[in-house]
Amino acid sequence: MSTVIYEVKDRVCTLTLNRPDVLNALNLDLIHDLDAAVQRAAEDEAVKVVVLTGAGRGFCSGGDVRGVETQERKVPPRGRAAYQLLHDMPKPTIAMINGPVAGAGTGLAGACDIRIAGESASFLTAFARWGLSGDYGATYYWTRILGVGKAREIFFFNEKMDAHEAKAFGLYHRVVPDAALAATVDELTARLVRTPSRGWALMKDSLNHAEELAITEALEKEQNNMALSSQARADKRAAQGRA
């Protein structure tokens, strides 16, 4: 059984973590397979949007410590790890959070551009409970998403939040009834697919650089990308006029 299900429909790639018996906890097989699947989605020209979700009743419960300890390490696939590439790739990425998300799973959720949660979803950083500092991009993403103070609060105090509490805290963008979760994500991905991909690829590039660059460099990047996207739009309109 594959630990990651890869499906493409209507230019949307859905990646489903597939260890439902352990709430999709990350063992080495799943880590390896997810890295390869995200790399594949990033390179697949048929894919415009990527959705990450979990099989069964959970999104991702974090690292499967016991599973990792009993497995031999594999040679990682080429390219960046999933939790970096979900953030970096020039395609919108959506976390469809269908249940508990904890530990390293919070890093995967934070790596995605948008997080849509069902009402049964919950959020827990979990690391402090085990005396761990945090990994899988969790401390990086949540510091940038929430700000320094709120990020310290969720890591230090390790309080479990239900979906609505998590949304109020800024962890999730939207919370919908569980029965409406898939349809809501389908509607959002359809809107993205209808948008010219060159535009939001450059938009995402500007947004990503804004996280790291000084203001002068960030504004220069923004201006350059706006010029590129404007030229691409003009070229497309000219081509349509000739057709």
C-alpha positions in Angstrom: 0.0 0.0 0.0 1.4 3.4 -1.0 1.9 5.8 1.9 0.9 8.7 -0.4 -1.9 8.7 -2.9 -1.2 10.9 -6.0 -4.3 12.0 -7.9 -4.7 14.6 -10.7 -8.1 15.8 -11.8 -9.0 19.0 -13.6 -5.4 20.3 -13.2 -5.6 19.8 -9.4 -3.2 17.4 -7.8 -4.4 15.9 -4.5 -1.8 14.3 -2.3 -3.3 12.1 0.4 -1.2 10.9 3.4 -2.2 7.3 3.6 -1.5 5.8 7.1 -5.0 6.2 8.5 -4.5 3.6 11.2 -2.0 6.0 13.0 -3.6 9.3 11.9 -1.1 9.6 9.1 1.9 9.8 11.4 5.2 10.4 9.5 7.5 7.4 9.4 10.4 7.2 7.1 8.4 5.6 4.3 5.8 8.3 4.3 8.5 11.1 4.6 10.3 9.6 1.6 7.2 9.1 -0.5 5.8 12.5 0.3 9.0 14.2 -0.7 8.9 12.4 -4.0 5.2 13.1 -4.6 5.5 16.8 -3.9 8.5 17.1 -6.2 6.5 15.3 -8.9 3.6 17.7 -8.4 5.8 20.7 -8.6 7.3 19.5 -11.9 4.1 18.2 -13.5 3.0 20.7 -16.1 -0.5 19.3 -16.0 -0.8 20.5 -12.4 -1.8 24.1 -11.5 -2.8 23.6 -7.9 -1.7 21.1 -5.2 -3.9 20.0 -2.3 -2.5 18.1 0.7 -4.8 16.1 3.0 -4.9 12.9 5.1 -6.8 9.6 4.7 -9.3 8.6 7.3 -10.1 10.8 10.3 -6.9 12.8 10.6 -4.6 15.1 8.6 -1.3 14.3 10.3 -0.6 13.5 13.9 3.1 14.3 13.7 6.2 12.0 13.7 5.9 8.3 14.2 8.8 8.1 16.6 8.6 4.4 17.0 8.3 3.8 13.3 11.3 6.0 12.5 13.4 4.2 15.1 12.7 0.8 13.6 13.2 1.6 10.0 16.3 1.9 7.9 16.9 5.3 6.4 16.4 5.5 2.6 18.3 7.7 0.2 16.1 10.8 -0.1 14.7 11.8 -3.5 16.3 14.6 -5.4 15.2 18.1 -4.6 13.8 19.8 -1.5 11.9 18.2 1.3 8.1 18.4 1.1 7.8 20.9 3.9 10.0 23.3 2.0 8.7 22.7 -1.5 5.1 23.1 -0.6 6.0 26.6 0.4 8.5 27.4 -2.4 6.9 25.8 -5.5 5.3 28.4 -8.0 1.9 26.8 -7.6 -0.8 27.5 -4.9 -0.8 24.8 -2.2 -3.8 24.1 0.0 -3.9 22.0 3.2 -7.3 20.4 3.4 -7.3 19.6 7.2 -9.8 16.8 7.8 -9.0 16.0 11.5 -6.2 16.3 14.0 -2.9 18.0 13.1 0.0 17.8 15.5 3.7 18.0 15.8 5.4 17.7 12.4 2.0 17.8 10.8 1.7 21.4 11.8 4.8 22.1 9.8 3.2 20.5 6.7 0.1 22.6 7.3 2.1 25.8 7.8 4.1 25.1 4.6 0.9 25.3 2.5 -0.4 28.7 1.2 -3.9 28.2 2.4 -5.4 26.1 5.2 -9.1 25.0 5.1 -10.3 22.9 8.0 -13.3 20.8 8.8 -15.0 21.4 12.1 -13.5 18.1 13.5 -10.0 19.4 13.0 -7.8 20.3 15.9 -4.3 21.8 16.3 -1.5 20.9 18.8 2.2 21.7 18.5 2.9 18.7 20.8 6.7 19.1 20.8 7.0 20.5 24.4 5.2 17.5 25.8 8.1 15.2 24.7 10.9 17.7 25.5 11.5 18.3 21.8 12.3 21.6 20.1 10.2 21.2 16.9 11.0 20.2 13.4 9.6 19.8 9.8 9.4 23.6 9.4 7.0 24.1 12.2 8.9 26.8 14.1 9.8 28.6 10.8 6.4 28.8 9.3 4.4 29.6 12.4 6.7 32.4 13.5 6.2 34.0 10.1 2.5 33.3 9.9 1.6 34.3 13.5 4.4 36.6 14.6 7.0 36.0 17.2 4.8 36.3 20.3 1.9 34.0 19.2 4.4 31.4 17.9 6.1 31.2 21.3 2.7 30.8 22.9 1.6 27.8 20.8 5.0 26.1 21.2 5.7 26.8 24.9 2.2 26.2 26.3 1.2 23.4 23.9 -2.5 23.9 24.3 -4.8 21.9 22.0 -7.2 24.0 20.0 -10.4 23.0 18.2 -10.9 24.2 14.7 -12.7 27.4 15.6 -10.2 28.3 18.2 -7.4 27.6 15.7 -9.0 29.9 13.1 -9.5 32.7 15.7 -5.8 32.3 16.6 -4.8 32.6 12.9 -3.8 29.0 12.2 -6.6 28.2 9.8 -8.1 30.4 7.1 -11.5 28.9 7.0 -13.5 26.3 9.0 -16.4 24.6 7.4 -18.6 21.6 8.3 -16.8 18.3 7.7 -19.4 17.3 5.1 -18.6 20.5 3.2 -14.8 20.4 3.4 -14.1 18.7 0.1 -16.6 20.8 -1.8 -15.2 24.0 -0.4 -11.7 23.0 -1.4 -13.0 22.0 -4.8 -14.6 25.4 -5.3 -11.4 27.2 -4.3 -9.1 25.1 -6.5 -11.5 25.6 -9.4 -11.2 29.4 -9.0 -7.4 29.1 -8.9 -7.3 26.9 -12.0 -9.2 29.5 -13.9 -6.6 32.2 -13.0 -3.6 32.6 -15.4 -0.8 30.6 -13.7 2.0 32.9 -14.8 0.4 35.7 -12.7 0.1 33.9 -9.4 3.4 32.1 -9.8 5.1 35.5 -9.9 2.7 36.7 -7.1 3.8 33.8 -4.9 7.4 34.5 -5.7 7.0 38.1 -4.6 5.2 37.0 -1.4 7.8 34.4 -0.5 10.6 36.9 -1.0 8.8 39.5 1.1 9.3 37.1 4.0 13.0 37.3 3.9 14.3 40.3 1.9 14.9 43.8 3.2 12.3 46.3 2.1 14.4 47.7 -0.8 15.1 44.2 -2.2 11.5 43.0 -1.7 10.1 46.0 -3.5 12.5 45.5 -6.4 11.5 41.9 -6.6 7.8 42.9 -6.6 8.4 45.5 -9.3 10.3 43.0 -11.5 7.6 40.4 -11.1 4.9 42.9 -11.9 6.7 43.8 -15.1 7.0 40.2 -16.1 3.4 39.4 -15.4 2.3 42.6 -17.3 4.4 41.6 -20.3 3.0 38.0 -20.2 -0.5 39.4 -20.1 0.2 41.8 -23.0 1.8 39.0 -25.1 -1.3 36.8 -24.5 -3.7 39.5 -25.5 -1.6 40.2 -28.6 -1.6 36.5 -29.5 -5.4 36.3 -29.1 -5.8 39.3 -31.3 -3.8 37.6 -34.1 -5.8 34.3 -33.8 
